[in-house]
Amino acid sequence: MKKSIYLMALLAGYGLQSLAQQQPGPRPLYEARDLTAENMFSVNIEGPNFDKAGNFYVVNFQQDGTVGKINTRTGAGEVFITLPDSSIGNSVNFNSKGYMFLPDFKGHNVLMVDMKTKKISVYAHSTSFHQPNDLCINKKDQLFASDPDWKNNGGQLWRIDTNGQPVLLETNMGTTNGIELSPDEKTLYVNESVQRKVWKYKVDKAGNISGKTLFASFPDFGFDGMKCDKAGNLYIARWGKGTIAVLSPQGKLIREVALKGKQCSNLIFGDKDGKTVYVTLQDRKCVETFRVAVPGKKY
């Protein structure tokens, strides 16, 4: 009898030990994994972002002209809205009131979406826009927009005030693409995809920029979206190389995170702790993720 009890306890203990060994540990840092299946999006997959409730949105789900709502646990998705007038969104941003903003590179607009009614309206328009590409937003709800002229390898930089009025900040630039504010909002970063340069500007309280200086440059591959973490490190999508370059606030390359796909178009920090980076891949038409040590600047 005692022997049977001993064997049962031994087996139970072994079972518990085996179960413990099977439990997944902390996810390794800087290791890319798939969130969604391949080919869930069009080739223009871009602009990942989260609303305040933690819902995840990515543009051009299934086809151009849509915004998809993606489940971050299962990778499944659904069409949240379809844009009117053959518009194609290229980025997703939210202001303090919860409105969604989308640069519409086909319609030369910045669109605004009421998240409760799903009403879509033109927030900003200018006949001087080339193709509004990417946005970042400050605590005052001012938008900063990159505006590339892909045909001529040129670009512009805009600020859009809270009344929807576009203000041209700079022209005669290279192919402006990724754009991001530092955590203290005193520095604006803008990259040029074709020229492979990242510029930084001082930003005053009114949203004016000055003191343009070269922050970093690379000898190969292109640039796309950029985001800052809480420490001020800048994450840059290196389109064509399939990596996310992480630069310190001083412009020093800290690391490059290898992805499965090559055409990484944009990224965002997410999850409750802000330590998961979500990346859109245009060649694979899917979303990949990796974990980091420092959360995104909004966390």
GUDO-372504 format. One record per residue (C-alpha): residue in one letter; x, y, z. Coordinates in steps of 0.5 Angstrom, whole numbers, padded with zeros to 4 digits, always signed. Each point is the difference from the previous one (the first is absolute). Example, Ala and Ser with C-alpha at 12.3 -4.5 7.8 and 13.67 -1.06 7.14 Angstrom:
2
A+0025-0009+0016/S+0002+0007-0002/
//
This chain:
299
M+0000+0000+0000/K+0005+0005+0002/K+0004-0002-0006/S-0006+0002-0005/I-0001+0006+0004/Y+0008+0002-0001/L-0001-0002-0008/M-0006+0004-0001/A+0003+0006+0004/L+0007-0001-0005/L-0004+0000-0006/A-0004+0006+0002/G+0006+0004+0001/Y+0003-0002-0006/G-0006+0002-0004/L+0000+0007+0004/Q+0007+0000-0002/S-0001-0001-0007/L-0006+0005+0000/A+0005+0005+0002/Q+0005-0002-0005/Q-0005+0001-0005/Q-0003+0007+0002/P+0003+0005-0005/G+0005+0005+0004/P+0001+0007-0002/R+0000+0002-0007/P+0007+0001-0003/L+0002+0007-0001/Y+0001+0003-0008/E-0003-0007-0003/A-0005+0001-0005/R-0006-0004+0000/D-0006+0000-0005/L-0007+0003+0003/T-0004+0000-0006/A+0000-0005-0006/E+0004+0002-0007/N-0004+0003-0005/M-0006+0003+0005/F+0001+0007-0003/S+0002+0004-0006/V+0007+0001-0002/N-0001+0007+0003/I-0001-0002+0007/E+0002+0005+0004/G-0001+0005+0006/P-0001-0005+0006/N-0003+0003+0007/F-0004-0001+0006/D-0006+0004+0003/K+0000+0002+0007/A-0004-0006+0001/G+0005-0005-0003/N-0003-0001-0006/F+0005-0001-0006/Y-0001+0003-0007/V+0004-0001-0006/V-0002+0003-0007/N-0002-0004-0006/F-0002-0006+0003/Q-0002-0005-0006/Q+0000+0005-0005/D+0002+0008-0001/G-0005+0005+0003/T-0001-0004+0006/V+0002+0001+0008/G+0000-0007+0003/K-0001-0002+0007/I+0005-0005+0003/N-0001-0005+0006/T+0007+0000+0003/R-0001-0006+0003/T-0002-0004-0006/G+0002+0004-0006/A-0007+0000-0003/G-0003+0006-0003/E-0006+0003-0003/V-0001+0007-0004/F-0002+0005+0005/I-0001+0006-0005/T+0001+0000-0008/L+0002+0007-0002/P-0004+0004-0005/D+0002+0003-0007/S+0005-0005-0001/S+0004+0003+0005/I+0006-0005+0003/G+0003+0001+0007/N+0007+0000+0002/S+0000+0001+0007/V-0004+0000+0006/N+0000+0005+0006/F-0004+0002+0006/N-0001+0007+0003/S-0002+0001+0007/K-0007+0000-0001/G+0000-0007-0003/Y-0001+0002-0008/M+0004-0004-0005/F+0004+0004-0005/L+0003-0003-0007/P+0004+0003-0005/D-0003-0002-0007/F+0005+0000-0005/K-0004-0001-0005/G-0005+0005+0001/H+0005+0005+0003/N-0004+0001+0006/V+0001-0001+0008/L-0007-0004+0002/M-0003+0000+0006/V-0004-0006+0003/D-0005+0001+0006/M+0001-0007+0003/K-0007+0000+0003/T-0004+0001-0006/K+0005-0002-0005/K-0001+0007-0004/I+0006+0001-0005/S+0001+0008-0001/V+0006+0004-0003/Y+0004+0003+0005/A+0005+0003-0004/H+0001+0002-0007/S+0005+0004-0004/T+0001+0000-0008/S+0008+0000+0002/F+0000-0007+0003/H+0003-0005-0004/Q-0002-0006+0004/P+0000+0000+0007/N+0003-0006+0003/D+0001+0000+0007/L-0002+0004+0006/C+0002+0001+0008/I-0004+0004+0005/N+0002+0004+0006/K-0004+0001+0006/K-0003+0006-0002/D-0003-0004-0006/Q+0004+0003-0005/L+0002-0005-0006/F+0006+0000-0004/A+0000-0003-0006/S+0006-0002-0005/D-0002+0001-0008/P+0004-0004-0005/D+0001+0002-0007/W+0002-0007-0002/K+0000+0001-0008/N+0005+0006+0001/N+0004-0003+0007/G-0003+0006+0004/G-0004+0002+0005/Q-0003+0005+0005/L-0002+0000+0008/W-0006+0003+0002/R-0004+0001+0007/I-0007+0000+0000/D-0003+0004+0006/T-0006-0002+0004/N-0005+0004-0005/G+0002-0004-0006/Q+0005+0005-0003/P+0006-0002-0003/V+0006+0004+0001/L+0006-0002-0004/L+0007+0000+0004/E+0005-0002-0005/T+0000-0002-0008/N+0006-0002-0004/M+0002-0006+0004/G+0001-0007-0002/T-0005-0006+0000/T-0003+0002+0006/N-0003-0006+0004/G+0000-0003+0007/I-0001+0006+0005/E+0000+0000+0008/L+0000+0004+0006/S+0005-0001+0006/P-0004-0002+0006/D+0001+0007+0003/E-0002+0003-0007/K+0006+0005+0000/T+0003-0004-0006/L-0004-0002-0007/Y+0004-0006-0004/V-0002+0000-0008/N+0004-0005-0004/E+0001+0000-0008/S-0001-0007-0003/V+0004+0001-0006/Q+0005+0004+0003/R+0001-0004+0006/K+0000+0005+0005/V-0003+0002+0006/W-0001+0007+0002/K-0001+0003+0007/Y-0003+0007+0002/K-0002+0004+0006/V-0007+0001+0001/D-0003+0006+0004/K-0006+0000+0004/A-0004+0003-0006/G+0002-0006-0004/N+0005+0004-0004/I+0007-0004-0002/S+0007+0003-0001/G+0007-0002+0001/K+0000-0006-0006/T+0006-0005+0001/L+0002-0006-0002/F-0002-0006+0005/A+0002-0006-0004/S+0001-0003-0007/F+0001-0007-0003/P+0004-0002-0006/D-0005-0005-0002/F-0008-0002-0001/G-0006+0005+0002/F-0003+0003+0006/D-0008+0000+0001/G-0003+0001+0007/M+0003+0002+0007/K-0002+0000+0007/C+0003+0001+0007/D+0000-0004+0006/K+0000+0004+0007/A+0007+0001+0000/G+0000+0004-0006/N+0004-0006-0004/L-0003+0001-0008/Y-0002-0007-0003/I+0000+0001-0008/A-0003-0005-0005/R+0006-0002-0005/W-0004-0001-0006/G+0003-0006-0004/K+0005-0002+0005/G-0006-0003+0004/T+0003+0003+0007/I-0002+0005+0005/A+0006+0004+0002/V+0000+0003+0007/L+0004+0007+0001/S+0001+0003+0006/P-0002+0007+0001/Q+0008+0002-0002/G-0001-0003-0006/K+0004-0007+0001/L-0002-0006-0002/I-0002-0005+0006/R-0003-0006-0004/E-0003-0002-0006/V-0006-0005+0001/A-0001-0005-0006/L-0007-0001-0003/K-0002-0006-0004/G-0003+0004-0005/K+0005+0006-0004/Q-0005+0005-0002/C-0002+0003+0007/S-0004+0006+0000/N-0002+0002+0007/L+0000-0001+0007/I-0003+0001+0007/F+0000-0002+0007/G-0005-0003+0003/D-0003-0005+0005/K-0001+0002+0008/D+0007+0001+0001/G+0002+0003-0006/K+0005-0005-0002/T-0002-0003-0006/V+0002+0003-0006/Y-0005-0001-0006/V+0003+0000-0007/T-0004+0000-0007/L+0003-0003-0006/Q-0001+0001-0007/D+0003-0006-0003/R-0003-0005+0004/K-0007+0004+0001/C+0000-0001+0008/V+0002+0002+0007/E+0006-0002+0004/T+0001+0001+0007/F+0006+0000+0004/R+0001+0002+0008/V+0005+0005+0002/A+0003+0003+0007/V-0003+0007+0000/P-0007+0002-0001/G-0002+0004-0005/K-0001+0008+0001/K-0007+0000+0002/Y+0000-0005+0005/
//
